[in-house]
Amino acid sequence: MIIFRFVDIAGIRKRIEELRKEIAENNRRYYVDSAPVISDYDYDMMMNELISLEKAHPEFITPDSPTQRVGSDLRKEFDQYPHRYPMLSLGNTYDITEVEAFADRAVKSLGKTFTFCCELKFDGTAICLTYRHGRLVRALTRGDGVVGDDVTENVRHIGNIPRKLEGDGYPDEFEIRGEIYMPYEAFDRLNEERLRDEDQPFANPRNAASGSLKLINPAEVSHRGLECTLYHLLGENLPFLTHDEALKAAASWGLPVSDKRRICTGISEIEEYISYWDTARKALPFATDGIVIKINELPYQKELGFTAKFPRWAVAYKFKAEQALTKLLSIDYQVGRTGAVTPVANLEPVLLSGTTVKRASLHNSEQMQLLNIRIGDYVYVEKGGEIIPKITGVELDRREPGTIVPVFPDKCPDCGTPLVRDEGEARFFCPNADGCPTQLKGKLVHFISRKAMNVIAGDATVDQLFNLGYVRTPADLYSLTKAQLLTLEGWKDRSAQRFLDSLEASKQTAFDHVLFALGIRYIGETTAKTLARHFHDIDSLIHADRETLLSVEDVGEVIADSILDYFSRQENLEGIDRLKAAGLRFSMDEESAPASYALEGKTIVISGNFSISREEMKELITRHGGRNSSSVSGRTSYLLAGEKPGPEKIRKAKELGVGIIDEAGFREMIRLPQKPSDVPDSGGNDALQLTLF
């Protein structure tokens, strides 16, 4: 008897087309938007399904299939240049048996004795650096693997990437590739700033690094705390026999190379390395998402060659992110001080990465639709970069009857005003900025916060004052009387006087802090400082036109339009007049104005004793446009070392290639020309007669 097996060719073709469309959309979100909506694991599973279907039905393979080309991060804002050598991605797996199969294939194909080089897989964004005669001449992103975006000027602002190599013995020209990433500390700081300004926080350090590398203003990159690790050297006739030997040479030239790699002789040592780092990686100050296993001998890499998309001599084993499955109990819709409405999931408490998670942001209505989420569903929760809880998926097999499709409100949950969504925005906003209680209270809390007016009070005080009708705007704070304050629950004469004294002291707050305190949408601390330095007083800023605003560093179209909108509202102008009358500073006085911009964009760490106090030295750095930092890192521009500097800071600076200057060199530096563009950065020490240690 002959048995015929029916194959649904039409269904297979349809599924291939569906997968290609879904992968293309997620590639755009990952590479271009730096805002993925699915986990790496789910993406990889889709790609593996597509690879399997195309392998079984090669008649459906097309040149534009995502299995045949690298995902593209190309952006129209940047110039593109071709890669001298194709910049391919790595084949990856979550299954250790596939790593074993990779090792077996290499043994059979080569038929010779060789070793493996195992390295951490840094979770960042790929970069290709070209050095010519010892100097950095170009930096390209992966792009589509054939051409990449030119981000050279941005890369020059990443502290641990040298512009000029150390020592000698390096080739006249070579490429070195690696990963630009954002350490957890910098990631936390950036997201705190974004949340404070009610911007969408980055989901994880990888997305933050990718987005930061593509900033249009190179100077802003230096504030993001990016670092780099390099792991692959390329060039003509390089004098190395092994990958490990090449990396050791790169390290001797001052290039940032990881010291955590290991040479393994077989699969048992590879598995031991993987097992160790699956646990130990959680103590690292940066995100890793797996292990890369490479054939160490360079001639054997060449012998094995490449597929259309992957090298045959390397594979990545990826750690699956720690997940927890828990029930979605409800969704709150929170209104922020700028009117943005954010859905927040309330979850059955679940332990994840050592902490109990009860709530997770759903970001916006679009994210809710993409997840196809319902109240009562069992959802998967991860910590983005093992820090911020996020919902990554729904367990549809456990969806029970009676689950409720959430309906994003069309009116403000607080004041009932119809919500709006600006073109190109994913979030809805309440436009009732001057009547929505939550927005009004949020603006008051922002105004008195430590980094704004630094008034001794908090949310509870604002709630009491608002609910009693004593304050509606920041200017109302300066009209409060002790008699009013004594009517607040729990307030005594002493607490009322402390509050009034704090308000009085806030009148000495510098103009840039006052500008930040106004709560203009998209105006964070850095932008407020830039605007204050540029315009010097509030009236000049109020009367600036769009073209003038766009000429200011750090100000793009979105920020310019926000400023124009804010000052077009009569109630805002009246509020500023009342604050002026109360005695707040709305201009840069002689003391607070910068003495120069010689240190613009520079982050300086001080150590040791100087001819003036350390606090006076820090003030001097600020007065000349610089930033103070307490610890040496990849984003440090200089270590300013006085007498008896800390040996650990000296060691760290040398290790990271950070310039070390003494007080005489520093004072010479601040006598440089006043325009920031005239001032060399930390890679330009050879332009200064500085005392280097």
WOLIN-V193405 format. One record per residue. N is the residue number from 0. RES is the residue in one letter. NEAR is the number of other ideal C-beta (glycine too) atoms within 10 Angstrom. Layout:
# WOLIN-V193405
n->N res->RES near->NEAR
n->N res->RES near->NEAR
This chain:
# WOLIN-V193405
n->0 res->M near->2
n->1 res->I near->3
n->2 res->I near->4
n->3 res->F near->5
n->4 res->R near->4
n->5 res->F near->5
n->6 res->V near->10
n->7 res->D near->9
n->8 res->I near->11
n->9 res->A near->8
n->10 res->G near->9
n->11 res->I near->15
n->12 res->R near->14
n->13 res->K near->11
n->14 res->R near->14
n->15 res->I near->20
n->16 res->E near->11
n->17 res->E near->12
n->18 res->L near->20
n->19 res->R near->19
n->20 res->K near->11
n->21 res->E near->15
n->22 res->I near->20
n->23 res->A near->13
n->24 res->E near->13
n->25 res->N near->19
n->26 res->N near->19
n->27 res->R near->15
n->28 res->R near->16
n->29 res->Y near->21
n->30 res->Y near->21
n->31 res->V near->15
n->32 res->D near->13
n->33 res->S near->21
n->34 res->A near->17
n->35 res->P near->21
n->36 res->V near->20
n->37 res->I near->19
n->38 res->S near->18
n->39 res->D near->21
n->40 res->Y near->18
n->41 res->D near->15
n->42 res->Y near->19
n->43 res->D near->16
n->44 res->M near->13
n->45 res->M near->18
n->46 res->M near->18
n->47 res->N near->14
n->48 res->E near->14
n->49 res->L near->20
n->50 res->I near->16
n->51 res->S near->10
n->52 res->L near->17
n->53 res->E near->20
n->54 res->K near->10
n->55 res->A near->10
n->56 res->H near->14
n->57 res->P near->7
n->58 res->E near->7
n->59 res->F near->15
n->60 res->I near->13
n->61 res->T near->10
n->62 res->P near->7
n->63 res->D near->8
n->64 res->S near->17
n->65 res->P near->20
n->66 res->T near->19
n->67 res->Q near->13
n->68 res->R near->17
n->69 res->V near->21
n->70 res->G near->20
n->71 res->S near->19
n->72 res->D near->24
n->73 res->L near->16
n->74 res->R near->15
n->75 res->K near->6
n->76 res->E near->9
n->77 res->F near->20
n->78 res->D near->10
n->79 res->Q near->16
n->80 res->Y near->16
n->81 res->P near->11
n->82 res->H near->21
n->83 res->R near->16
n->84 res->Y near->12
n->85 res->P near->14
n->86 res->M near->23
n->87 res->L near->19
n->88 res->S near->15
n->89 res->L near->17
n->90 res->G near->16
n->91 res->N near->19
n->92 res->T near->18
n->93 res->Y near->16
n->94 res->D near->10
n->95 res->I near->14
n->96 res->T near->8
n->97 res->E near->14
n->98 res->V near->20
n->99 res->E near->13
n->100 res->A near->14
n->101 res->F near->22
n->102 res->A near->19
n->103 res->D near->11
n->104 res->R near->13
n->105 res->A near->20
n->106 res->V near->14
n->107 res->K near->8
n->108 res->S near->15
n->109 res->L near->16
n->110 res->G near->7
n->111 res->K near->11
n->112 res->T near->8
n->113 res->F near->17
n->114 res->T near->18
n->115 res->F near->25
n->116 res->C near->20
n->117 res->C near->22
n->118 res->E near->26
n->119 res->L near->22
n->120 res->K near->22
n->121 res->F near->26
n->122 res->D near->23
n->123 res->G near->26
n->124 res->T near->25
n->125 res->A near->22
n->126 res->I near->26
n->127 res->C near->23
n->128 res->L near->21
n->129 res->T near->20
n->130 res->Y near->24
n->131 res->R near->12
n->132 res->H near->11
n->133 res->G near->18
n->134 res->R near->12
n->135 res->L near->18
n->136 res->V near->12
n->137 res->R near->17
n->138 res->A near->23
n->139 res->L near->27
n->140 res->T near->29
n->141 res->R near->24
n->142 res->G near->25
n->143 res->D near->18
n->144 res->G near->18
n->145 res->V near->15
n->146 res->V near->18
n->147 res->G near->25
n->148 res->D near->23
n->149 res->D near->17
n->150 res->V near->24
n->151 res->T near->18
n->152 res->E near->13
n->153 res->N near->27
n->154 res->V near->23
n->155 res->R near->18
n->156 res->H near->24
n->157 res->I near->23
n->158 res->G near->24
n->159 res->N near->20
n->160 res->I near->24
n->161 res->P near->20
n->162 res->R near->19
n->163 res->K near->16
n->164 res->L near->19
n->165 res->E near->13
n->166 res->G near->10
n->167 res->D near->8
n->168 res->G near->9
n->169 res->Y near->20
n->170 res->P near->17
n->171 res->D near->10
n->172 res->E near->14
n->173 res->F near->19
n->174 res->E near->19
n->175 res->I near->22
n->176 res->R near->18
n->177 res->G near->23
n->178 res->E near->22
n->179 res->I near->27
n->180 res->Y near->25
n->181 res->M near->31
n->182 res->P near->20
n->183 res->Y near->15
n->184 res->E near->13
n->185 res->A near->24
n->186 res->F near->28
n->187 res->D near->16
n->188 res->R near->15
n->189 res->L near->21
n->190 res->N near->22
n->191 res->E near->11
n->192 res->E near->16
n->193 res->R near->15
n->194 res->L near->15
n->195 res->R near->16
n->196 res->D near->20
n->197 res->E near->20
n->198 res->D near->17
n->199 res->Q near->17
n->200 res->P near->21
n->201 res->F near->23
n->202 res->A near->22
n->203 res->N near->26
n->204 res->P near->28
n->205 res->R near->26
n->206 res->N near->24
n->207 res->A near->28
n->208 res->A near->31
n->209 res->S near->24
n->210 res->G near->17
n->211 res->S near->26
n->212 res->L near->26
n->213 res->K near->19
n->214 res->L near->17
n->215 res->I near->12
n->216 res->N near->15
n->217 res->P near->15
n->218 res->A near->18
n->219 res->E near->18
n->220 res->V near->24
n->221 res->S near->23
n->222 res->H near->21
n->223 res->R near->21
n->224 res->G near->24
n->225 res->L near->28
n->226 res->E near->24
n->227 res->C near->23
n->228 res->T near->21
n->229 res->L near->22
n->230 res->Y near->23
n->231 res->H near->21
n->232 res->L near->23
n->233 res->L near->16
n->234 res->G near->19
n->235 res->E near->9
n->236 res->N near->5
n->237 res->L near->14
n->238 res->P near->10
n->239 res->F near->15
n->240 res->L near->12
n->241 res->T near->19
n->242 res->H near->25
n->243 res->D near->19
n->244 res->E near->16
n->245 res->A near->23
n->246 res->L near->23
n->247 res->K near->12
n->248 res->A near->19
n->249 res->A near->23
n->250 res->A near->15
n->251 res->S near->15
n->252 res->W near->19
n->253 res->G near->18
n->254 res->L near->24
n->255 res->P near->22
n->256 res->V near->23
n->257 res->S near->16
n->258 res->D near->7
n->259 res->K near->15
n->260 res->R near->20
n->261 res->R near->16
n->262 res->I near->14
n->263 res->C near->20
n->264 res->T near->12
n->265 res->G near->11
n->266 res->I near->18
n->267 res->S near->9
n->268 res->E near->15
n->269 res->I near->22
n->270 res->E near->17
n->271 res->E near->13
n->272 res->Y near->22
n->273 res->I near->18
n->274 res->S near->12
n->275 res->Y near->12
n->276 res->W near->22
n->277 res->D near->15
n->278 res->T near->8
n->279 res->A near->12
n->280 res->R near->20
n->281 res->K near->12
n->282 res->A near->6
n->283 res->L near->14
n->284 res->P near->10
n->285 res->F near->22
n->286 res->A near->24
n->287 res->T near->23
n->288 res->D near->21
n->289 res->G near->25
n->290 res->I near->26
n->291 res->V near->20
n->292 res->I near->26
n->293 res->K near->22
n->294 res->I near->27
n->295 res->N near->23
n->296 res->E near->22
n->297 res->L near->18
n->298 res->P near->13
n->299 res->Y near->17
n->300 res->Q near->19
n->301 res->K near->11
n->302 res->E near->14
n->303 res->L near->16
n->304 res->G near->10
n->305 res->F near->14
n->306 res->T near->10
n->307 res->A near->12
n->308 res->K near->17
n->309 res->F near->16
n->310 res->P near->19
n->311 res->R near->17
n->312 res->W near->25
n->313 res->A near->23
n->314 res->V near->24
n->315 res->A near->20
n->316 res->Y near->25
n->317 res->K near->20
n->318 res->F near->18
n->319 res->K near->14
n->320 res->A near->18
n->321 res->E near->13
n->322 res->Q near->18
n->323 res->A near->16
n->324 res->L near->13
n->325 res->T near->23
n->326 res->K near->16
n->327 res->L near->24
n->328 res->L near->12
n->329 res->S near->12
n->330 res->I near->18
n->331 res->D near->12
n->332 res->Y near->18
n->333 res->Q near->13
n->334 res->V near->23
n->335 res->G near->18
n->336 res->R near->22
n->337 res->T near->21
n->338 res->G near->25
n->339 res->A near->20
n->340 res->V near->23
n->341 res->T near->18
n->342 res->P near->21
n->343 res->V near->15
n->344 res->A near->27
n->345 res->N near->14
n->346 res->L near->21
n->347 res->E near->13
n->348 res->P near->10
n->349 res->V near->17
n->350 res->L near->10
n->351 res->L near->18
n->352 res->S near->15
n->353 res->G near->9
n->354 res->T near->12
n->355 res->T near->9
n->356 res->V near->20
n->357 res->K near->14
n->358 res->R near->11
n->359 res->A near->23
n->360 res->S near->19
n->361 res->L near->23
n->362 res->H near->22
n->363 res->N near->20
n->364 res->S near->20
n->365 res->E near->14
n->366 res->Q near->18
n->367 res->M near->20
n->368 res->Q near->11
n->369 res->L near->14
n->370 res->L near->20
n->371 res->N near->12
n->372 res->I near->22
n->373 res->R near->19
n->374 res->I near->16
n->375 res->G near->16
n->376 res->D near->23
n->377 res->Y near->18
n->378 res->V near->25
n->379 res->Y near->19
n->380 res->V near->21
n->381 res->E near->25
n->382 res->K near->20
n->383 res->G near->24
n->384 res->G near->24
n->385 res->E near->18
n->386 res->I near->18
n->387 res->I near->18
n->388 res->P near->20
n->389 res->K near->23
n->390 res->I near->22
n->391 res->T near->21
n->392 res->G near->21
n->393 res->V near->18
n->394 res->E near->13
n->395 res->L near->10
n->396 res->D near->6
n->397 res->R near->13
n->398 res->R near->14
n->399 res->E near->10
n->400 res->P near->5
n->401 res->G near->8
n->402 res->T near->16
n->403 res->I near->12
n->404 res->V near->9
n->405 res->P near->20
n->406 res->V near->9
n->407 res->F near->16
n->408 res->P near->16
n->409 res->D near->8
n->410 res->K near->13
n->411 res->C near->24
n->412 res->P near->15
n->413 res->D near->20
n->414 res->C near->16
n->415 res->G near->11
n->416 res->T near->17
n->417 res->P near->12
n->418 res->L near->22
n->419 res->V near->11
n->420 res->R near->14
n->421 res->D near->11
n->422 res->E near->4
n->423 res->G near->6
n->424 res->E near->13
n->425 res->A near->13
n->426 res->R near->22
n->427 res->F near->23
n->428 res->F near->22
n->429 res->C near->26
n->430 res->P near->14
n->431 res->N near->20
n->432 res->A near->21
n->433 res->D near->14
n->434 res->G near->14
n->435 res->C near->21
n->436 res->P near->15
n->437 res->T near->19
n->438 res->Q near->26
n->439 res->L near->21
n->440 res->K near->21
n->441 res->G near->20
n->442 res->K near->20
n->443 res->L near->26
n->444 res->V near->19
n->445 res->H near->23
n->446 res->F near->23
n->447 res->I near->23
n->448 res->S near->17
n->449 res->R near->8
n->450 res->K near->14
n->451 res->A near->23
n->452 res->M near->24
n->453 res->N near->14
n->454 res->V near->22
n->455 res->I near->16
n->456 res->A near->19
n->457 res->G near->11
n->458 res->D near->12
n->459 res->A near->11
n->460 res->T near->20
n->461 res->V near->21
n->462 res->D near->13
n->463 res->Q near->18
n->464 res->L near->22
n->465 res->F near->17
n->466 res->N near->11
n->467 res->L near->12
n->468 res->G near->8
n->469 res->Y near->17
n->470 res->V near->21
n->471 res->R near->17
n->472 res->T near->17
n->473 res->P near->25
n->474 res->A near->19
n->475 res->D near->16
n->476 res->L near->23
n->477 res->Y near->18
n->478 res->S near->11
n->479 res->L near->16
n->480 res->T near->10
n->481 res->K near->12
n->482 res->A near->8
n->483 res->Q near->15
n->484 res->L near->21
n->485 res->L near->12
n->486 res->T near->11
n->487 res->L near->18
n->488 res->E near->7
n->489 res->G near->7
n->490 res->W near->16
n->491 res->K near->10
n->492 res->D near->10
n->493 res->R near->8
n->494 res->S near->15
n->495 res->A near->19
n->496 res->Q near->12
n->497 res->R near->13
n->498 res->F near->22
n->499 res->L near->17
n->500 res->D near->11
n->501 res->S near->15
n->502 res->L near->18
n->503 res->E near->13
n->504 res->A near->13
n->505 res->S near->24
n->506 res->K near->14
n->507 res->Q near->9
n->508 res->T near->18
n->509 res->A near->16
n->510 res->F near->25
n->511 res->D near->20
n->512 res->H near->20
n->513 res->V near->24
n->514 res->L near->23
n->515 res->F near->28
n->516 res->A near->24
n->517 res->L near->20
n->518 res->G near->24
n->519 res->I near->22
n->520 res->R near->20
n->521 res->Y near->18
n->522 res->I near->21
n->523 res->G near->17
n->524 res->E near->16
n->525 res->T near->15
n->526 res->T near->22
n->527 res->A near->22
n->528 res->K near->20
n->529 res->T near->19
n->530 res->L near->27
n->531 res->A near->25
n->532 res->R near->19
n->533 res->H near->18
n->534 res->F near->21
n->535 res->H near->15
n->536 res->D near->14
n->537 res->I near->23
n->538 res->D near->13
n->539 res->S near->13
n->540 res->L near->22
n->541 res->I near->17
n->542 res->H near->10
n->543 res->A near->21
n->544 res->D near->9
n->545 res->R near->12
n->546 res->E near->8
n->547 res->T near->15
n->548 res->L near->21
n->549 res->L near->14
n->550 res->S near->11
n->551 res->V near->19
n->552 res->E near->16
n->553 res->D near->20
n->554 res->V near->22
n->555 res->G near->13
n->556 res->E near->10
n->557 res->V near->13
n->558 res->I near->20
n->559 res->A near->20
n->560 res->D near->16
n->561 res->S near->17
n->562 res->I near->23
n->563 res->L near->14
n->564 res->D near->13
n->565 res->Y near->20
n->566 res->F near->17
n->567 res->S near->10
n->568 res->R near->12
n->569 res->Q near->8
n->570 res->E near->10
n->571 res->N near->19
n->572 res->L near->14
n->573 res->E near->12
n->574 res->G near->18
n->575 res->I near->21
n->576 res->D near->12
n->577 res->R near->16
n->578 res->L near->24
n->579 res->K near->15
n->580 res->A near->10
n->581 res->A near->16
n->582 res->G near->11
n->583 res->L near->22
n->584 res->R near->21
n->585 res->F near->18
n->586 res->S near->16
n->587 res->M near->18
n->588 res->D near->11
n->589 res->E near->6
n->590 res->E near->8
n->591 res->S near->17
n->592 res->A near->14
n->593 res->P near->18
n->594 res->A near->15
n->595 res->S near->17
n->596 res->Y near->20
n->597 res->A near->22
n->598 res->L near->26
n->599 res->E near->23
n->600 res->G near->21
n->601 res->K near->20
n->602 res->T near->22
n->603 res->I near->26
n->604 res->V near->25
n->605 res->I near->23
n->606 res->S near->21
n->607 res->G near->18
n->608 res->N near->14
n->609 res->F near->18
n->610 res->S near->11
n->611 res->I near->12
n->612 res->S near->10
n->613 res->R near->14
n->614 res->E near->8
n->615 res->E near->10
n->616 res->M near->21
n->617 res->K near->16
n->618 res->E near->13
n->619 res->L near->20
n->620 res->I near->22
n->621 res->T near->17
n->622 res->R near->17
n->623 res->H near->23
n->624 res->G near->21
n->625 res->G near->25
n->626 res->R near->20
n->627 res->N near->15
n->628 res->S near->17
n->629 res->S near->8
n->630 res->S near->10
n->631 res->V near->25
n->632 res->S near->20
n->633 res->G near->19
n->634 res->R near->24
n->635 res->T near->23
n->636 res->S near->23
n->637 res->Y near->26
n->638 res->L near->25
n->639 res->L near->26
n->640 res->A near->25
n->641 res->G near->17
n->642 res->E near->10
n->643 res->K near->9
n->644 res->P near->20
n->645 res->G near->14
n->646 res->P near->9
n->647 res->E near->11
n->648 res->K near->21
n->649 res->I near->18
n->650 res->R near->11
n->651 res->K near->17
n->652 res->A near->22
n->653 res->K near->13
n->654 res->E near->11
n->655 res->L near->19
n->656 res->G near->20
n->657 res->V near->24
n->658 res->G near->21
n->659 res->I near->22
n->660 res->I near->22
n->661 res->D near->19
n->662 res->E near->19
n->663 res->A near->12
n->664 res->G near->19
n->665 res->F near->24
n->666 res->R near->12
n->667 res->E near->16
n->668 res->M near->23
n->669 res->I near->18
n->670 res->R near->9
n->671 res->L near->17
n->672 res->P near->11
n->673 res->Q near->14
n->674 res->K near->11
n->675 res->P near->17
n->676 res->S near->9
n->677 res->D near->11
n->678 res->V near->23
n->679 res->P near->13
n->680 res->D near->20
n->681 res->S near->22
n->682 res->G near->19
n->683 res->G near->13
n->684 res->N near->19
n->685 res->D near->10
n->686 res->A near->11
n->687 res->L near->16
n->688 res->Q near->10
n->689 res->L near->17
n->690 res->T near->14
n->691 res->L near->11
n->692 res->F near->12
